[in-house]
Amino acid sequence: MKKTSNVFLRIMTSGKPLDSRNEANMDTMVRYILLNSMIFLGGTLLVLFGLESLKSGAPIQALFDFSMAGMAFVGFVVLRTNAPFVVSGLLTVVPFMMLCAFLAISSGVQGSGVLWAYSFPLLSIFLLGMKGGTILSVFLLVVISAAVYVPGVSPIEFHPAFAGRTVGVYILVLVCTMVYEQTKVVKDRWVARLTRTIEAERDEMAAMKDNLKTGLFLLNKDFIIQPQYSTAVETIFSETDLSEKNFLDIISSSIQQKESETLTDYFTMVFNRSYDAQMLEDINPLHQLEYMSNVTREEKSLRFSFVPIDREDGNVYILGTVDDQTREVELRRQLDDEENKRQEQMRAMFEVIHVEPRVLNDFILDAEYEFNRINTFLKDKTRTSTEVVNEIFQGVHAIKSNAIILGLGSFASNVHSLEDEIKTIREHFDISFQEILHITLGLEKLMKLKDGFKEIIGKIMAFNASEGRLREEQVLVQTLERVIEKAGMDLGKKASLVVKNIDAHAMEAGPRRVIKEVLMQLVRNSMYHGIEKPEVRVAKGKLESGSITLSIEIAKGKIVIQLVDDGTGLDFPAIYKKAVERAMLSVETRADDKNALLQALFSAGFSTASTADMYGGRGIGLNLVRERVKECKGSIKLQSDDGKGTTFRVYLPLIEVHGEHTA
């Protein structure tokens, strides 16, 4: 049935292509269909009329009918060639005009022949156009007027009223047809002009769409990308042939499963217009997306926006726009990094200028000593990676402690971050070369920061060149007072340094750096573990502020350093519990074996603190003291009274260490 219908349509359209989207083409097709209908109906009628004329004994009229029918069928053939449409139109319309004229003159049954002429203006003007159709219609009007008004033209005589009505109706049909056709011509011209304008604008929009850096695409309710997307979309997504692909699949490498569910809910709100456009934009989960292409694995920073639109088919789609913000984000990140760097430099400068130049210079020299010491261990092929990392950990901890004491918070924070990384690496069973290299890069960064201090202190010391030089013991006392002040502020404790005696010769003849480093660690240990908070001290009947008493003397050929605090003393049960947890004691060790507990106390990684922070808890402070004293062939003694305090005595050989006291 469908095949028969298609054959009939091809016959009626003379095999011409039919484009329902083109109005001009559709208008032409209507003309073809009407002309073919006239040919079939008119030609058939003319043949029937010819046969009737032969039967009635009117051969001349029959010849005329057959001739007109033949011309119509010739038009049918011509209509299927490349000849202009007007040729077939004339071959059909002219015979029909002659037929109408013949019927008007012959009058037909009771003068009804003239009635055929009323359809002629409609057909002739529609098929031949305004000019050709009007000329033929006027010619036929003249023939009809002659037939009904002029006696003898028609075999019957028409009543004047009938003649007037006949001509009047014909003129009315002709005028109405002309008005309609002219209106249609004007409308067609306007539509054609509007169509050209729309097509031009469409082409401009297509060109703009394809040249926009912003990508445009449509999503249906299944989140499928529609074919009408801009060229930029493929460039931005680093993927081609996006049509009919699921948008969520395209960005799947860039979002987590939970984010995908959130995005699905968001798109549902966009489709349903649950909120106004501004609210939907504010809650857009893809306002900024770190995108990774599924194809090229290229990473980009993309910004999306989505709005609902209604299509002519009644469906709602999401219009998505995407911008590649990679360059802008990178520039913004660089600007932020530069600003952070500048702020860090300003903070560092502010911190540095509040430190006494000589004290800061000692810090730089001590830091350089630790860096050189670490470098020596890195070059020592006889040591294992674990031993090297442990030595680096001690050195970095010493540098951090000194930085905290001087109030160099920015520098101390950087050192603390590296210390965290080293602590994590220390716990690995097998430390790799890459991990050692990572630590080395971190040390290099710290050395650059230290060199910045060196430049600043050079300028400050040059400015203060006329001022007197502090003695070693003064620098030491200032440093330890800073330790107490800084730790007290951070821990909420109060304490003061009481200096009983410092032998200047001991400072000159002994290892200055070791003395300072050991005392700094012991004072910090007293503040962190010994001295109680003010309210606790008052509850125990002590003064609100604790005291840390220092003396440095020479006795029996040795430097004797004594540091006493009036804090809570050592918590041996806590030490025993922690040592057992860390497997630092054998199962036979008793809880009251203080020698074994003190050995654990000075071991690497031991601390009774539950958490580590900038000021303690890593279990490195007392171990560092033991290692530094051991390097100088010295010894340590410790005495603790529960609730009363702790006394550290450090014995160092009285040997002149060249350059050490200025190191």
C-alpha positions as CSV (number, residue, x, y, z in Angstrom):
1,M,0.0,0.0,0.0
2,K,2.8,2.3,0.9
3,K,4.6,1.5,-2.3
4,T,1.5,2.3,-4.4
5,S,1.1,5.6,-2.5
6,N,4.7,6.5,-3.3
7,V,4.1,5.8,-7.0
8,F,1.0,7.9,-7.1
9,L,2.8,10.8,-5.4
10,R,5.7,10.6,-7.9
11,I,3.2,10.7,-10.8
12,M,1.4,13.7,-9.4
13,T,4.6,15.6,-8.7
14,S,6.1,14.6,-12.1
15,G,9.0,12.9,-10.2
16,K,10.3,16.2,-8.8
17,P,12.1,16.1,-5.4
18,L,9.8,17.0,-2.5
19,D,11.3,19.0,0.4
20,S,8.8,19.7,3.1
21,R,11.2,22.0,4.9
22,N,11.4,24.5,1.9
23,E,8.2,26.6,1.5
24,A,9.1,27.6,-2.1
25,N,9.6,24.0,-3.0
26,M,6.3,23.0,-1.5
27,D,4.5,25.8,-3.4
28,T,6.0,24.5,-6.7
29,M,4.9,20.9,-5.8
30,V,1.3,22.1,-5.3
31,R,1.4,23.6,-8.7
32,Y,2.7,20.4,-10.2
33,I,0.0,18.4,-8.4
34,L,-2.7,20.7,-9.6
35,L,-1.5,20.8,-13.2
36,N,-1.3,17.0,-13.3
37,S,-4.8,16.8,-11.8
38,M,-6.1,19.1,-14.5
39,I,-4.4,17.1,-17.2
40,F,-5.9,13.8,-15.9
41,L,-9.4,15.2,-15.3
42,G,-9.5,17.7,-18.2
43,G,-7.9,15.3,-20.7
44,T,-10.3,12.5,-19.6
45,L,-13.3,14.8,-19.9
46,L,-12.2,16.1,-23.3
47,V,-11.9,12.5,-24.6
48,L,-15.3,11.7,-23.2
49,F,-16.8,14.8,-24.8
50,G,-15.2,13.9,-28.1
51,L,-16.7,10.4,-28.0
52,E,-20.1,11.9,-27.2
53,S,-19.7,14.4,-30.1
54,L,-19.0,11.5,-32.5
55,K,-21.9,9.6,-31.2
56,S,-24.1,12.7,-31.7
57,G,-22.9,13.2,-35.3
58,A,-20.8,16.3,-34.6
59,P,-17.4,15.3,-36.0
60,I,-16.0,18.8,-36.0
61,Q,-16.7,19.3,-32.3
62,A,-15.3,15.8,-31.6
63,L,-12.1,16.7,-33.5
64,F,-11.8,19.9,-31.4
65,D,-12.3,17.9,-28.2
66,F,-9.7,15.3,-29.2
67,S,-7.2,18.0,-30.2
68,M,-7.5,19.7,-26.9
69,A,-7.1,16.4,-25.0
70,G,-4.0,15.7,-27.1
71,M,-2.5,19.0,-26.2
72,A,-3.2,18.3,-22.5
73,F,-1.5,14.9,-22.7
74,V,1.5,16.5,-24.5
75,G,1.7,18.9,-21.6
76,F,1.7,15.8,-19.3
77,V,4.8,14.5,-21.1
78,V,6.6,17.9,-21.2
79,L,6.0,18.3,-17.5
80,R,8.3,15.4,-16.9
81,T,11.2,16.9,-18.9
82,N,13.6,19.7,-18.0
83,A,11.3,22.2,-20.0
84,P,10.1,25.2,-17.9
85,F,6.9,24.6,-16.0
86,V,5.2,27.4,-17.9
87,V,5.4,25.3,-21.1
88,S,3.4,22.5,-19.7
89,G,1.1,25.0,-18.1
90,L,0.3,26.7,-21.4
91,L,-0.2,23.3,-23.1
92,T,-2.8,22.5,-20.4
93,V,-4.3,25.9,-19.7
94,V,-4.8,27.1,-23.3
95,P,-6.8,23.9,-24.3
96,F,-8.9,24.4,-21.1
97,M,-9.5,28.1,-22.1
98,M,-10.5,27.1,-25.6
99,L,-12.8,24.4,-24.1
100,C,-14.4,27.0,-21.8
101,A,-14.8,29.5,-24.8
102,F,-16.3,26.7,-26.9
103,L,-18.8,25.8,-24.2
104,A,-19.7,29.4,-23.6
105,I,-20.4,30.0,-27.3
106,S,-22.2,26.7,-27.8
107,S,-24.1,27.5,-24.6
108,G,-24.5,23.8,-23.7
109,V,-27.7,22.4,-22.0
110,Q,-29.9,25.4,-21.1
111,G,-26.9,27.7,-21.4
112,S,-24.9,25.9,-18.7
113,G,-21.7,25.7,-20.8
114,V,-20.7,29.2,-19.6
115,L,-20.5,27.9,-16.0
116,W,-17.3,26.0,-16.8
117,A,-15.5,29.4,-17.3
118,Y,-15.8,30.3,-13.6
119,S,-13.0,28.0,-12.6
120,F,-10.6,29.3,-15.3
121,P,-9.2,32.4,-13.5
122,L,-8.3,30.3,-10.5
123,L,-6.5,27.7,-12.5
124,S,-4.8,30.0,-15.1
125,I,-3.4,32.6,-12.6
126,F,-2.3,29.9,-10.2
127,L,-0.5,27.8,-12.9
128,L,0.8,30.6,-15.2
129,G,1.2,33.4,-12.7
130,M,-0.3,36.8,-12.4
131,K,0.6,38.2,-15.8
132,G,0.0,35.2,-18.1
133,G,-3.0,34.0,-16.2
134,T,-4.7,37.4,-16.2
135,I,-4.2,37.9,-20.0
136,L,-5.8,34.6,-20.8
137,S,-8.6,35.2,-18.2
138,V,-9.4,38.6,-19.8
139,F,-9.4,37.0,-23.2
140,L,-11.9,34.4,-22.0
141,L,-14.0,37.3,-20.4
142,V,-14.2,38.9,-23.8
143,V,-15.4,35.7,-25.4
144,I,-18.0,35.1,-22.7
145,S,-19.2,38.7,-22.9
146,A,-19.6,38.4,-26.7
147,A,-21.5,35.0,-26.2
148,V,-24.0,36.4,-23.8
149,Y,-24.4,39.9,-25.1
150,V,-23.9,39.8,-28.9
151,P,-26.8,38.2,-30.7
152,G,-25.9,35.5,-33.1
153,V,-22.6,34.5,-31.4
154,S,-24.4,31.9,-29.3
155,P,-27.3,29.7,-30.7
156,I,-29.5,30.9,-27.8
157,E,-30.4,34.4,-26.7
158,F,-29.5,35.1,-23.0
159,H,-31.7,37.3,-20.9
160,P,-29.9,40.6,-20.0
161,A,-30.1,39.9,-16.3
162,F,-28.6,36.5,-16.7
163,A,-25.9,37.9,-19.0
164,G,-25.0,40.6,-16.4
165,R,-24.9,38.0,-13.6
166,T,-22.7,35.7,-15.7
167,V,-20.2,38.4,-16.6
168,G,-20.3,39.9,-13.1
169,V,-19.6,36.6,-11.3
170,Y,-16.7,35.9,-13.7
171,I,-15.2,39.3,-13.0
172,L,-15.7,38.8,-9.3
173,V,-13.9,35.4,-9.4
174,L,-11.1,37.0,-11.6
175,V,-10.6,40.0,-9.3
176,C,-10.6,37.9,-6.1
177,T,-8.1,35.5,-7.7
178,M,-5.9,38.4,-8.7
179,V,-6.1,39.9,-5.2
180,Y,-5.3,36.6,-3.6
181,E,-2.4,35.9,-6.0
182,Q,-1.0,39.4,-5.6
183,T,-1.2,39.1,-1.8
184,K,0.4,35.7,-2.1
185,V,3.2,37.1,-4.3
186,V,3.9,39.9,-1.8
187,K,3.8,37.4,1.1
188,D,6.1,35.0,-0.7
189,R,8.6,37.9,-1.4
190,W,8.4,38.9,2.3
191,V,8.8,35.3,3.4
192,A,11.7,34.8,1.0
193,R,13.4,38.0,2.2
194,L,12.8,37.0,5.8
195,T,14.1,33.5,5.1
196,R,17.3,34.9,3.5
197,T,17.7,37.1,6.6
198,I,17.2,34.2,8.9
199,E,19.5,32.0,6.9
200,A,22.1,34.7,7.0
201,E,21.7,35.1,10.7
202,R,21.8,31.4,11.1
203,D,25.0,31.2,9.2
204,E,26.5,34.1,11.2
205,M,25.4,32.3,14.4
206,A,26.9,29.0,13.2
207,A,30.1,30.8,12.3
208,M,30.1,32.5,15.7
209,K,29.4,29.2,17.4
210,D,32.2,27.5,15.7
211,N,34.6,30.3,16.4
212,L,33.7,30.9,20.0
213,K,36.2,29.8,22.6
214,T,33.2,28.9,24.8
215,G,31.8,25.5,24.1
216,L,28.0,25.1,23.7
217,F,26.1,21.9,23.8
218,L,22.7,20.5,24.5
219,L,21.8,17.6,26.9
220,N,18.5,15.7,26.9
221,K,17.0,14.2,30.0
222,D,19.3,11.2,29.8
223,F,22.3,13.6,29.8
224,I,23.1,12.6,26.2
225,I,24.9,15.3,24.2
226,Q,22.9,16.3,21.1
227,P,24.5,16.7,17.6
228,Q,24.2,20.5,17.7
229,Y,27.3,21.4,19.7
230,S,30.0,23.9,18.9
231,T,33.5,23.0,17.6
232,A,35.1,24.4,20.8
233,V,33.5,21.6,22.8
234,E,35.7,18.9,21.2
235,T,38.8,21.0,21.7
236,I,38.0,21.7,25.3
237,F,37.1,18.1,26.1
238,S,40.1,16.8,24.1
239,E,37.7,14.3,22.5
240,T,35.9,14.0,19.1
241,D,32.5,12.7,18.0
242,L,30.7,13.7,21.2
243,S,27.2,13.4,19.7
244,E,25.0,10.8,21.4
245,K,27.6,10.3,24.2
246,N,26.7,10.5,27.9
247,F,28.0,13.7,29.5
248,L,28.6,12.0,32.8
249,D,30.7,9.3,31.1
250,I,32.9,12.0,29.5
251,I,33.7,13.6,32.8
252,S,33.8,10.3,34.7
253,S,37.6,10.4,35.3
254,S,37.2,13.8,36.9
255,I,34.5,13.2,39.5
256,Q,33.8,10.7,42.3
257,Q,30.7,8.4,42.4
258,K,29.2,10.6,45.1
259,E,29.8,13.7,43.0
260,S,28.1,12.0,40.0
261,E,25.0,11.4,42.1
262,T,25.0,15.0,43.2
263,L,25.4,16.1,39.6
264,T,22.4,14.0,38.6
265,D,20.3,15.6,41.3
266,Y,21.4,19.0,40.1
267,F,20.5,18.3,36.5
268,T,17.0,17.2,37.7
269,M,16.6,20.5,39.4
270,V,17.6,22.3,36.2
271,F,15.1,20.4,34.1
272,N,12.3,21.0,36.6
273,R,13.3,24.6,37.1
274,S,13.2,24.0,40.9
275,Y,15.0,27.3,41.6
276,D,15.6,30.5,39.8
277,A,18.6,30.8,37.5
278,Q,20.8,32.6,40.0
279,M,20.2,30.0,42.7
280,L,20.9,27.1,40.2
281,E,24.2,28.8,39.2
282,D,25.2,29.3,42.9
283,I,24.7,25.6,43.6
284,N,26.3,24.4,40.4
285,P,28.7,21.5,41.4
286,L,30.7,22.0,38.1
287,H,31.3,25.7,38.5
288,Q,35.0,24.8,38.6
289,L,36.1,21.3,37.6
290,E,39.6,19.9,37.5
291,Y,39.0,17.8,34.3
292,M,41.0,14.9,33.0
293,S,40.3,13.7,29.5
294,N,39.4,10.0,29.1
295,V,41.2,9.9,25.8
296,T,44.4,12.0,26.2
297,R,44.6,12.1,30.0
298,E,45.2,15.8,29.6
299,E,44.3,17.8,32.7
300,K,42.4,21.1,32.5
301,S,40.5,23.5,34.7
302,L,37.0,23.9,33.3
303,R,34.0,26.1,34.2
304,F,30.5,25.0,33.4
305,S,27.0,26.6,33.5
306,F,23.7,25.1,32.7
307,V,20.2,26.5,31.9
308,P,17.0,24.8,30.8
309,I,15.5,25.6,27.3
310,D,12.3,24.5,25.6
311,R,12.5,23.2,22.1
312,E,9.8,23.4,19.4
313,D,9.1,19.6,19.9
314,G,7.9,20.3,23.4
315,N,10.9,18.7,25.1
316,V,13.1,20.4,27.7
317,Y,16.9,20.4,27.2
318,I,19.8,21.7,29.1
319,L,22.0,24.2,27.4
320,G,25.5,23.8,28.7
321,T,28.4,26.2,28.3
322,V,32.0,25.2,29.1
323,D,35.1,27.5,29.3
324,D,38.7,26.3,29.5
325,Q,40.0,28.2,32.5
326,T,43.3,26.4,32.7
327,R,45.5,29.3,31.8
328,E,43.6,31.7,34.1
329,V,43.7,29.2,37.0
330,E,47.4,28.7,36.5
331,L,48.1,32.4,36.4
332,R,45.9,32.9,39.5
333,R,47.8,30.1,41.3
334,Q,51.1,31.7,40.3
335,L,49.9,35.0,41.6
336,D,48.7,33.4,44.9
337,D,52.1,31.6,45.2
338,E,53.9,34.9,44.6
339,E,51.7,36.7,47.1
340,N,52.2,33.9,49.7
341,K,55.9,34.0,49.1
342,R,56.0,37.7,49.5
343,Q,53.9,37.5,52.7
344,E,56.2,34.7,54.0
345,Q,59.2,36.9,53.3
346,M,57.6,39.8,55.1
347,R,56.8,37.6,58.1
348,A,60.3,36.3,58.1
349,M,61.7,39.8,57.9
350,F,59.5,40.9,60.7
351,E,60.6,38.0,62.8
352,V,64.2,38.5,62.1
353,I,64.4,42.1,63.0
354,H,63.1,41.3,66.5
355,V,66.0,39.0,67.2
356,E,69.3,40.3,68.6
357,P,71.8,40.2,65.7
358,R,74.4,38.2,67.6
359,V,71.8,35.6,68.7
360,L,70.5,35.3,65.1
361,N,74.1,35.0,63.8
362,D,74.6,32.1,66.3
363,F,71.4,30.5,65.0
364,I,72.7,30.7,61.4
365,L,76.1,29.3,62.3
366,D,74.4,26.4,64.2
367,A,72.1,25.7,61.3
368,E,75.0,25.6,58.9
369,Y,76.8,23.2,61.2
370,E,73.8,20.9,61.2
371,F,73.4,21.1,57.4
372,N,77.1,20.3,57.0
373,R,76.8,17.4,59.5
374,I,73.8,16.1,57.6
375,N,75.7,16.4,54.3
376,T,78.6,14.4,55.8
377,F,76.2,11.6,56.7
378,L,74.6,11.6,53.2
379,K,78.1,11.1,51.7
380,D,79.0,8.3,54.2
381,K,78.7,5.1,52.2
382,T,79.3,2.9,55.3
383,R,76.0,4.0,56.9
384,T,72.6,2.4,56.2
385,S,69.7,4.5,54.9
386,T,68.0,4.1,58.3
387,E,71.0,5.4,60.1
388,V,71.3,8.4,57.8
389,V,67.6,9.2,58.1
390,N,67.9,9.1,61.9
391,E,70.9,11.4,61.9
392,I,69.0,13.8,59.5
393,F,66.0,13.7,61.8
394,Q,68.1,14.7,64.8
395,G,69.7,17.6,62.9
396,V,66.4,18.9,61.5
397,H,64.9,18.7,65.0
398,A,67.8,20.7,66.4
399,I,67.4,23.4,63.7
400,K,63.6,23.6,64.4
401,S,64.1,23.9,68.1
402,N,66.5,26.8,67.6
403,A,64.1,28.5,65.2
404,I,61.2,28.2,67.6
405,I,63.2,29.7,70.4
406,L,64.1,32.7,68.4
407,G,60.5,33.2,67.3
408,L,61.2,32.4,63.6
409,G,57.8,30.9,63.2
410,S,57.7,30.8,59.4
411,F,61.1,29.0,59.2
412,A,60.1,26.7,62.0
413,S,56.9,25.8,60.3
414,N,58.8,24.8,57.1
415,V,61.2,22.7,59.2
416,H,58.3,21.1,61.1
417,S,56.8,20.0,57.8
418,L,60.0,18.4,56.6
419,E,60.3,16.8,60.1
420,D,56.8,15.3,59.6
421,E,57.9,13.8,56.3
422,I,61.1,12.4,57.7
423,K,59.2,10.8,60.7
424,T,56.9,9.0,58.2
425,I,59.9,7.8,56.2
426,R,61.7,6.6,59.3
427,E,58.8,4.2,60.0
428,H,59.4,2.4,56.6
429,F,61.1,-0.9,56.8
430,D,63.2,-0.3,53.7
431,I,64.0,3.3,52.9
432,S,64.5,3.9,49.2
433,F,66.9,6.2,47.4
434,Q,63.9,8.3,46.1
435,E,62.9,8.9,49.7
436,I,66.4,10.0,50.6
437,L,66.4,12.3,47.6
438,H,63.0,13.8,48.6
439,I,64.5,14.6,52.0
440,T,67.6,16.2,50.3
441,L,65.4,18.5,48.2
442,G,63.5,19.6,51.4
443,L,66.9,20.3,53.1
444,E,67.9,22.4,50.0
445,K,64.8,24.5,50.4
446,L,65.6,25.1,54.1
447,M,69.2,26.1,53.2
448,K,67.9,28.7,50.8
449,L,65.7,30.2,53.5
450,K,68.6,30.2,55.9
451,D,70.7,32.0,53.3
452,G,68.0,34.7,53.2
453,F,68.5,35.2,57.0
454,K,72.2,35.4,56.4
455,E,71.7,38.3,54.0
456,I,69.4,40.1,56.4
457,I,71.7,39.7,59.4
458,G,74.6,40.9,57.4
459,K,72.8,44.2,56.8
460,I,71.6,44.5,60.4
461,M,75.0,43.8,61.8
462,A,76.6,46.3,59.4
463,F,74.1,48.9,60.6
464,N,74.8,48.0,64.3
465,A,78.6,47.8,63.9
466,S,79.2,50.5,66.4
467,E,77.3,48.7,69.2
468,G,79.1,46.6,71.8
469,R,79.5,42.8,71.2
470,L,77.6,40.5,73.6
471,R,79.6,37.9,75.5
472,E,79.0,34.2,75.0
473,E,77.2,33.8,78.3
474,Q,74.9,36.7,77.6
475,V,73.9,35.3,74.3
476,L,73.2,31.9,76.0
477,V,71.1,33.4,78.8
478,Q,69.1,35.5,76.3
479,T,68.5,32.3,74.2
480,L,67.4,30.2,77.1
481,E,65.1,33.0,78.3
482,R,63.5,33.0,74.8
483,V,63.0,29.3,75.1
484,I,61.1,29.7,78.4
485,E,59.1,32.7,77.2
486,K,58.1,31.0,73.9
487,A,57.2,27.6,75.4
488,G,55.3,29.3,78.3
489,M,53.2,31.3,75.8
490,D,52.5,28.2,73.7
491,L,51.8,25.8,76.6
492,G,50.0,28.3,79.0
493,K,52.7,28.0,81.6
494,K,54.8,30.5,83.6
495,A,58.5,30.1,84.5
496,S,61.7,32.1,84.8
497,L,65.4,31.4,84.4
498,V,67.5,31.7,87.5
499,V,71.2,32.0,86.7
500,K,73.3,31.0,89.7
501,N,76.7,31.1,88.0
502,I,78.2,30.9,84.5
503,D,81.9,30.6,84.3
504,A,83.0,32.7,81.3
505,H,86.1,30.5,80.9
506,A,83.9,27.4,80.6
507,M,82.1,29.1,77.7
508,E,85.3,30.0,76.0
509,A,87.1,26.7,76.5
510,G,84.1,24.4,75.9
511,P,82.1,23.5,72.9
512,R,79.7,26.5,72.7
513,R,77.4,25.0,70.2
514,V,76.9,21.8,72.2
515,I,76.4,23.6,75.4
516,K,73.8,25.8,73.9
517,E,72.0,23.0,72.1
518,V,72.0,20.7,75.1
519,L,70.7,23.4,77.4
520,M,68.0,24.5,74.9
521,Q,66.7,20.9,74.7
522,L,66.8,20.4,78.5
523,V,65.0,23.7,79.1
524,R,62.3,22.9,76.5
525,N,62.0,19.4,78.1
526,S,61.5,21.0,81.6
527,M,58.8,23.4,80.2
528,Y,57.0,20.7,78.2
529,H,57.2,17.8,80.8
530,G,58.2,19.3,84.1
531,I,56.8,22.7,84.9
532,E,53.1,22.5,85.7
533,K,50.4,25.0,84.7
534,P,49.8,27.9,87.1
535,E,46.6,26.5,88.5
536,V,48.1,23.1,89.1
537,R,51.1,24.6,90.9
538,V,48.9,26.7,93.1
539,A,46.8,23.6,94.0
540,K,50.1,21.8,95.0
541,G,51.1,24.8,97.2
542,K,53.8,26.0,94.9
543,L,54.3,29.5,93.4
544,E,52.3,30.2,90.3
545,S,55.5,30.6,88.3
546,G,58.0,27.9,88.1
547,S,61.8,28.3,88.1
548,I,64.6,26.8,86.1
549,T,68.0,27.2,87.7
550,L,71.2,27.1,85.7
551,S,74.8,27.0,86.6
552,I,77.9,26.3,84.5
553,E,81.1,25.8,86.4
554,I,84.5,24.2,86.0
555,A,85.3,21.4,88.5
556,K,88.0,18.8,88.5
557,G,89.0,19.6,85.0
558,K,85.5,19.3,83.6
559,I,82.7,21.6,82.6
560,V,79.8,20.9,84.9
561,I,76.4,22.1,83.7
562,Q,73.5,21.8,86.1
563,L,69.9,22.6,85.3
564,V,67.2,22.3,88.0
565,D,63.5,22.8,87.6
566,D,60.9,22.8,90.4
567,G,58.3,21.0,88.4
568,T,56.5,17.7,88.9
569,G,59.5,15.4,88.4
570,L,59.7,12.4,86.2
571,D,56.5,10.2,85.9
572,F,58.2,6.8,86.1
573,P,54.9,4.8,85.8
574,A,54.1,6.6,82.6
575,I,57.6,6.1,81.3
576,Y,57.4,2.4,82.1
577,K,54.0,2.0,80.4
578,K,55.2,3.9,77.2
579,A,58.4,1.9,77.1
580,V,56.5,-1.4,77.3
581,E,54.1,-0.3,74.6
582,R,57.1,0.5,72.3
583,A,58.9,-2.7,73.2
584,M,61.9,-0.8,74.6
585,L,62.0,-2.9,77.8
586,S,62.5,-6.6,78.2
587,V,59.7,-8.6,79.8
588,E,62.0,-9.1,82.9
589,T,62.4,-5.4,83.5
590,R,60.6,-4.2,86.7
591,A,58.5,-1.1,86.9
592,D,60.8,0.3,89.6
593,D,64.1,-0.3,87.6
594,K,64.9,3.4,87.2
595,N,68.2,2.8,85.4
596,A,66.3,0.8,82.6
597,L,63.6,3.5,82.5
598,L,66.2,6.3,82.1
599,Q,67.8,4.4,79.3
600,A,64.4,4.2,77.6
601,L,63.9,7.9,78.3
602,F,67.0,8.9,76.3
603,S,66.2,6.5,73.4
604,A,65.3,7.7,69.9
605,G,61.6,8.1,69.4
606,F,60.6,7.8,73.0
607,S,58.1,10.3,74.4
608,T,55.3,10.1,77.0
609,A,53.3,12.7,75.1
610,S,50.2,11.4,73.4
611,T,50.6,13.7,70.3
612,A,53.4,15.5,68.7
613,D,53.4,19.2,67.8
614,M,55.8,22.0,67.1
615,Y,57.2,22.0,70.6
616,G,57.6,18.3,71.6
617,G,56.2,14.8,71.5
618,R,58.5,13.3,68.8
619,G,60.9,11.6,71.3
620,I,64.0,13.2,69.8
621,G,64.9,15.9,72.3
622,L,66.6,13.9,75.1
623,N,68.0,11.5,72.5
624,L,69.6,14.5,70.8
625,V,71.1,15.6,74.1
626,R,72.6,12.2,74.7
627,E,74.1,12.0,71.2
628,R,75.6,15.5,71.4
629,V,77.1,14.8,74.8
630,K,78.4,11.4,73.7
631,E,80.1,13.0,70.7
632,C,82.1,15.3,73.1
633,K,82.9,12.3,75.3
634,G,80.9,13.7,78.1
635,S,78.2,12.2,80.4
636,I,74.8,12.9,81.8
637,K,73.3,12.4,85.3
638,L,69.7,12.8,86.1
639,Q,67.9,13.1,89.5
640,S,64.2,13.4,90.0
641,D,62.1,13.9,93.1
642,D,58.4,13.2,92.6
643,G,56.4,16.4,92.8
644,K,59.5,18.5,93.5
645,G,61.4,18.7,90.3
646,T,64.2,17.3,88.1
647,T,68.0,17.9,88.0
648,F,70.2,17.4,85.0
649,R,73.9,17.4,85.3
650,V,76.0,17.3,82.2
651,Y,79.8,16.8,82.3
652,L,81.9,17.8,79.4
653,P,85.7,17.6,79.1
654,L,87.5,20.9,79.6
655,I,89.3,20.8,76.2
656,E,89.8,23.8,74.0
657,V,87.9,23.1,70.8
658,H,89.4,25.4,68.1
659,G,86.8,27.4,66.3
660,E,83.9,25.6,68.2
661,H,83.1,28.4,70.5
662,T,82.7,30.6,67.4
663,A,80.9,28.0,65.3
